[in-house]
Amino acid sequence: MRIVTLRIAALALASAVALDAFAFDGVAQSDAAPTPDDASAKTLGTVRVLGRYARGRAVDSPEAARARLDQRAGATALVDGESYRDGRVSTLTDALGYAPGVFVQPRFGAEEARLSIRGSGLQRTFHGRGLELLQDGSPLNLADGGFDFQAVEPLATRYIEVYRGANALEFGAATLGGAINFVSPTGYDAAPVTLRAEAGAFGYRRGQIALAGVRGDADGYLNLSGINQTGYRDHAEQENYRLFANAGYRFSDTLDARVYLTHVDTRSALPGNLTLDESRRDPRRAAPGNLALNQRRDYRLDRIAGKLAWAASEHSTLTVSAYYADKSLHHPIFQVLQQDSSDVGIDVRWRHESQWLGLRNVLIAGAAFAQGDIDDDRYFNVAGRAGARSNRFDQRARNRKLYLENQTWLAPQWVLSLGAQALDADRRSRDRFITGGRDESFAADYSGISPKLGLRYVIDEHAQLFANLSRSLEPPSFGELSGGPGITPVDKQRADSGEVGLRLNGDALSLDLAVYRARVRGELLSLSDGNGNPLGTVNADRTVHQGIELGLDWKPAAQWTVSANYLYNDFRFDGDRVYGDNDLAGVPPQQLRAELRWSPGEYLYLAPSVEWTPQSYYIDHANSFKAPGYTIAGLRIGGRLAKQWSWFADARNLGDRKWIASTNVIADARGLDGRNFLPGDGRAVYFGVEWRKE
């Protein structure tokens, strides 16, 4: 870790020197300033105005992004990166907890979580699936569909775009859950210098240094951050360091480019699951097996991405994105997994706006290709160290996508959206260490078309109604195919979905309401047969996902704001031969996060909050054992000390309640209390201070 820290410090020093030239003074500069001899001349040199409004076409401003999201015929949301900086920013729950339609559960205070939209990736409580995670429009997912939560830095995010369900077609995403796009600050919209420090309970320490600037047609942004904590539970230590940087250049009024660099070095101990009884008696303990095997998840990620945006005309834009990621994972669990992977991808997207019979029309067309190669080496776990080799695979995933979406204004208030994505994917695995005479090599191909039909009715500039019908298609990841002790060949997961909703964006009231229903065929779940024998991950027959998503921001008075995110989840089997119409496990029927904020001015805010899960929910598809609901309260206080200084105190779980933050999702608990529960953190207080050079 000392080497990593010194490396990051050296990068910070070098970048600070480099970015010093990017000082933004906000004044006009002349290419040919007059000399004293021609001071009386009437013809002056060309004047170039440098400012934050010349950001280029590669990155939208938050206002432009919100307008673009509002033009989707379906449920979307935008989370301003400033909205969550007035409290602890450690997990995706801190950043996405109030994003409409997003279900996120923390795991023992760690950055990994269960992240789901509309029941996507229900089986995963770690290393997510079922969503497309993007960094500045470029995929963070591995080519097989899995993603790592540590690849995201909420403090290095200007805003977050959330596309629920088929509304992510703009990025070629056709998963059940949709897509979440983390958009980075640039030299145009970030403060020249930002320093931030957080500290609090359970040995929590977090720091951030960010530098930004503009010079001429070039701009740059650099973010260095680190987090260290011992954790609420035993064997829950974390030490993570991240570098995020991007730089842009405007070649002309019609052509600009950006390059993005990422380095992540993260080390996390895994305390494991407890029984419900253990969680109530001593939630701070670690599972004995996790201690005995020293279970951990440590990995390094290096990633470079680029984006080129060209305005072919006033109404046509071509965007080309490409990325390369190199990842190394050391993961002692039931075995010691040592994986080295590399992923490469390219996306070409065309956007054209025109007039059809005097009415506006917007066409988006694109193609994407991604390939990932994994060297998956496995060893017997000997007290956390690699023993004899147990297996080895060479794996390759490829995805090829074509997508098209057209929006036509049938009338000033009516907008019709038609779109489709064609996907061709393959998964290849070569067994490099054959044991017991059994070759576990396999090759699987998946293809299909996902259409979408949407309609919007624009009531006025602040309100609109929307509805859509769509199909999603999701090939399995290697986690489903070969993530367990043996190979489980499975088919793709498909769903037909429909939604209706209302979007309001007023000065005093913002409302995001959506009602949806999806009929899923072949959902990827861990199931058992009729005798209770485990089958591993298989395709369920038919399941139904339906629910209500509600996001609210209301200002009843100038000093008061009410924020809420409510989810109603009804996920169940549909006439299954073994499980009948049972509930799908792992997700509570209802969840509410709400906050009341009082702020008489910038110098002070006070914000009590509550997280409420009123009902117990099943942890197994056989519906034999439940996790209890919970109610936990919090309080944030803070404000500005001066123009450049701000502070906060963030208290969590004020009642020191013993609660279950997340659970395993298993086939059949047989009514017994097994180690399937992840206790939430106890009472904690965090403090933070931030300084910005404006």
Helices and strands as residue ranges (DSSP letters): H 2-19, G 20-22, E 28-30, G 36-38, E 47-49, H 62-70, E 76-80, G 81-84, H 92-96, E 102-107, E 110-117, E 132-135, E 138-139, G 149-151, G 154-156, E 159-164, G 165-171, E 178-183, E 193-200, E 204-215, E 218-229, E 238-250, E 255-269, H 276-281, H 288-292, E 296-313, E 316-332, E 335-356, E 359-382, E 385-411, E 414-431, E 442-460, E 463-474, H 478-482, E 493-505, E 509-521, E 524-528, E 534-539, E 542-557, E 560-573, E 590-601, E 604-613, E 617-618, E 626-627, E 630-640, E 645-652, E 660-663, E 677-679, E 684-693
